[in-house]
C-alpha cells in the first residue's frame, strides 16, 4: 500500500510538467501510471481492511499462500483496467479551468464516463466494504469498554481509540470527501480532502509505531483474547 501511494504521489506531482512538455507518449504514460497507482491504492485499502478483519475478528481462518495471493491481488487487479482504457485511447492531456481564470494542463482520462464508472464506481465499492469493517472494529472496542470499565482499561481504550483514528486513514476513508465535491461543497471539499490526505502518511506512521511497540494491544480487554492474539503479527 505504501508503494502504491508513493507511485500515486510521484505521478501526480510530475503530471503537470509532463503535460506541458508536449510529449504525447510521455503524457499517456504518466496518466496511465497515475491511474494505475490510484486504483492500486484503492485495492490495497480493501486488502488492508480485509486483513484487519481476519487478524482481529476471524482469528482462526487459515489461508494458504496468503501473502502471495494478496500481493497478486493488490498489484494485478488494476492492470486489466488500465490496459482497457489505454486500448480505448482514454489517456491524453486535458485542460483544467479554475474559477480564477487560470488554465492548467494535466495528463489524465479524457472520457468523463470512464472517470465516473471506473474510478468513482470502484472506490464506492471499496468505501462501502472498508466502512463496514471499520464499524465492526469500532463496535468491538466499544463493547470491550462496556465490559471492563476500570481506570487501566480506560487508558487502554484511549490507546485503542487512537489506533482506530489511524485506521480511518489506513482504510482510505478520507477519500470519501471527494463524493461531496460539487455545488456549494465544491471548494470546501477540496480543502478538506487535501488536508486529510496530506496527513495520511503521518497517521500511518503513528499506527505502525503503535503496532511495533505493542502499545495499542488487541481490540479486546479480555485476558483470554489477549493471550490468544499476543503471538499474532501483521502479515
Secondary structure as GFF3:
##gff-version 3
##sequence-region A 1 235
A	DSSP	alpha_helix	2	21	.	.	.	ID=ss1
A	DSSP	alpha_helix	24	56	.	.	.	ID=ss2
A	DSSP	alpha_helix	66	76	.	.	.	ID=ss3
A	DSSP	alpha_helix	79	87	.	.	.	ID=ss4
A	DSSP	beta_strand	91	97	.	.	.	ID=ss5
A	DSSP	beta_strand	103	109	.	.	.	ID=ss6
A	DSSP	alpha_helix	112	114	.	.	.	ID=ss7
A	DSSP	pi_helix	115	120	.	.	.	ID=ss8
A	DSSP	alpha_helix	121	147	.	.	.	ID=ss9
A	DSSP	alpha_helix	151	170	.	.	.	ID=ss10
A	DSSP	three_ten_helix	173	180	.	.	.	ID=ss11
A	DSSP	three_ten_helix	183	185	.	.	.	ID=ss12
A	DSSP	alpha_helix	186	198	.	.	.	ID=ss13
A	DSSP	alpha_helix	200	213	.	.	.	ID=ss14
A	DSSP	alpha_helix	223	229	.	.	.	ID=ss15
###
